[in-house]
Amino acid sequence: MKKSALLLGIHCHQPVDNFSEVVDEAIKKAYKPFFKEVVKYKDFKFSVHYSGWLLEYIKDNDKELFSLMKEASSLGQIEFLSGGYYEPILASIPSKDRVAQIEKLNKFIKKNFGQKPKGLWLTERVWDSSIVLDLKKCEIEYVVVDDYHFISAGFDKNNLNGYFVTEESGEEIKIFPINKTLRYILPFKPVKEVVEYLEGIADERVNAGVIFDDGEKFGIWPKTYEWVYEKGWLEDFIKSVLENEKIETMLYKDYIKNFKPISLAYLPTTSYFEMGEWSLRADDAYALEKMKERMLSVGESEDYIEKFLKGSIWKNFLVKYQESNRIHKRVLELSKNSKKNEEYKENLYKAQTNDVLWHGVFGGIYLPNLRDNAYRFIINCENLRYKKDRIEIKDINLDGYEEVKLVSKDLIALFESKNGAQLVEFDLRDKKFNLQNTLTRYKEAYHEKILQNDFNQNFKTEDGIETIHSNDFSNLQKYRDLLKFDWYIKNSFIDHITDFGFDLEKFDRCSFNEYGDFANQPFLMIEDKKGAVFHREGGIYKDFKKYKTEIVKKYRLKDNILKFSIFIESSSEEEFLYFSEFNFHFASLDDIRINAEKFSKKKTENLNEIWIEDIYTDKRIIIRSDKNFTLYQTSIDSISQSESGFEVINQGVSFALAYPFKESFKLEGEIEITPLLGE
């Protein structure tokens, strides 16, 4: 008799230290109702992967759900898969940390559920053969990836209903390809349609219907709670599968015991197709999507297209977003200098979580709270490392240029020579908060769609519900009006040379005339035992001529004060407007006061200092200048795609301190950080 084995896997994860209300909502609407339903049917077998942090949270905060999970495990109904404890992209972290994170989750599962995991969930299905040897060290026998991994390697989709074997340096591991069709129809299509598909792949060799996907689809994604539970989709699905003689639910480990692999396979470094699109720069991602649409319009099958049409790889996010690369490379630095201290290791592993480093349908790098969490873990590690003032010079972000890290008892300031000798990290050590944790307003492929009104509006389905890949993108005009893009990275101490037509609107839209070549170009570093000194021989470009111009920048850090000096000399005899741009991140614009006023976009003349009071950090940030300046202040607001549509998110505040200058100019100043309370 022809049969198919349904290998249903549920992957559940929340960003480490995510808002408790968000995690509680996921438990209430997805994780707990799912388990409440499935444990009613002991013969319904399925596999699960929960990230370690989420399992800890459930154990501490929802005893009922944790008991349901233990009950299902004791009855042999479920199989737990391992993974990195704090959900890192395994290929993006050092080998020793990879092994440590997997073994940490293995131990938790063994202690609490009595299982020794043999399978592993690859975060975001990012496959790289370099991880195989470490998986074997952890006694992992198999992983799950997407069928796209196999299709992009030249395999045909109609022969992927099972598992394969690969090897690295002679070490063997088994790989299951997740069925994309099942991933898109379950649980979004009517039960009858899903069951008919499973019947359609039935065979004498017992083909596998492999599905391992987000547990949040079962209640958290738009409209799914009503569809899956209130309208009874999950109950109907379980009953229909159990009553169907052609379908047998099975654990992954049991399928391996009972059936042979399809063949040997070698896979490229890749993730799912959409991830390849998202990791491209905006214009390329948009072009790839248009190319796919054109090929579909002339009758090419999607499987054929995806075999030959490819995006980039996950690690390209570290190229696409400089802010992502900074977090990643800071974590690599901390791993290289790892201490035996357990508190240090825990903060290091938490900082390796994947969510903050990329962006697709979900917020990722665009969510300030995720970046704040990452820097909190980083600063916790730094606080354990540094007990004395220190100056370090090395290529931390691995871009071929050296950075300078200034450490005092109160602050950590990091400067990049490649990026205009600018401040790229400014840590409040006691508050574990990075004031420089801003995000540049990057252009994304979906921004082009907003500008072109190029969204497919056929988002409604006759049967079932839509997925997050088919949201309603009507009413785009309000987002179109808010779109702004930056041509340089939003650091601090950015040197701009412009004209007197500069105004607040041009600053806000990053559309002013730039005559200098200092805002996004490298500086040379000059050795100095007291701080950081940078120099650039550049130019002012006006009327098709280059006027030799140089800037020297010096920084000194002592306790709670960062002192700076900026010297400019130019061969041009014309008068220009020089402004130094600062970009600071705050937890909430509602929590700050600038010169005793609530934040607003404004221009203020004839100042020699700025007082920023931040309730969240309980700090006052004072920027002092030895010359009067005109202050322009505006907000950095991004428009990003999310599972429910678009979001406008504040990423920070921009300040332009503008000074007229002719031929030469010298500026001395300081940034002082003091407590708010107690005065």
C-alpha angles and dihedrals in degrees: 000000000000112000141169127210114223107216099190116186128180121202117197127183141152125192111267110273092002117171107293091227090058093050092045090052090052090051092047098046104030121008101044100038089049092055093041089058101041097047088064087071109054093182092059103099123198141155129234140196120192119176112245096246091053092049089052091050093050092047091052099038110027113038092172095060092043090052091051090053092049091048093052090048095049090052092052090242096126139038121210119220121206130223140149106325094230094033103254124170093257094213090056099059132066119274096248092053091046092056093043093052094048093047091048091057091043090056093048092051092046093048097046104030104023094237131124105211117233096174130061135207112223109218108247086352089275105168124195121159090222089081096059097088092052092048089055090051086058091048093246112160103184145013135195124233134162126282084238089071088062096039091053088052091056103267122136117244094226091066101050101090099117137023137297137208126234134170142205118200088345095307110127128216132170123234130202117201112219112229109242093203091056089045091057100040100041114111096351101072128061115279092246092059093050092047092048090053091052090048089050094060094047115126141164089257088056102245116217124239096209116199125160113160147140116311087208087074086073098070113337103065113086113293094352098113092059092043099044101039114011093045091038102239094145095047092048091047095051093048093046093051095046092049094048114094092202094059128064124182111224142174118245092239091054093049089055091050093051105037137047124236121265095232148306115296138186116198131201122237100274149118130210120320095255091053088056089055095046094050092059121091113265101263093045093047091050091047091050091053092048090049091053091049091051092050091049090049092059093051104266113147119244091237091054092048094050091050091064106018114078140171126204132288130268094257089062087080085073087060096040095053118038090194089058092049091051092056092045095048093044087055091049088051090052091048091051089052093040118162127212088238108118093216089056092050094049092052090046093052092046090052089056094066111128104222099084096049102068146026135217126128090338125064101251113148089012092066110090094200091060091051090046090054092049092052092045089059091044093050091046088058092046091051089057091048102046123056096153138042111279144176117207127184119192143116097270098165094044096234095129093258127096125246128206121223117196114195128191131164090266107029146030117206122186123193128191119213092198093055101058096286086286134161108255102167128030111176128194097210097199094048095037088226129137110215089191093058094119128138126226117235098250124188112246130194091248089056088063088052090053091050092046096037083234103155125127103239094192090103098133122089129206092222127029125357135294123260125231087263089069105048125157106263097179121133095043097155095088090055092045090057092050098049114118129163131203122220093199133041116270100243128132132264090036111169115223128177113193142143134269091265087079113122141163095269092053091047091049092050095038088234102125123122112268115202099169130073097219106091097079106010132099126267126205115245119230117205113247128164094208101054144311124321124183134181135189130184101204136135152247110236116207133149092001091303132111117221112199109245132173134192127197118193126189129188130188126182123200123164106305099349130086109196121199140182128190124194123188128185124177137178090219115103093202122106115244138178113248119195131181111213123214123189118191131180124221130181090237135003088217089063098057135080122195114205088343094307133105113259117277136153104263150136121237124185134210102020130146098186143025124215115202115186116196118191094191095061095027088232139130114212111201120190111194128189130189089219130053116254142183111245123217115185130184140151129259105228123176130197111217137173120247138174090271100043127274131348132197106216128183110231099178148301126285123212125189115196102197127198131173113236139177125192096328137023136175126193129187123187149132144220113222124190116203134167118265099210128069096044 
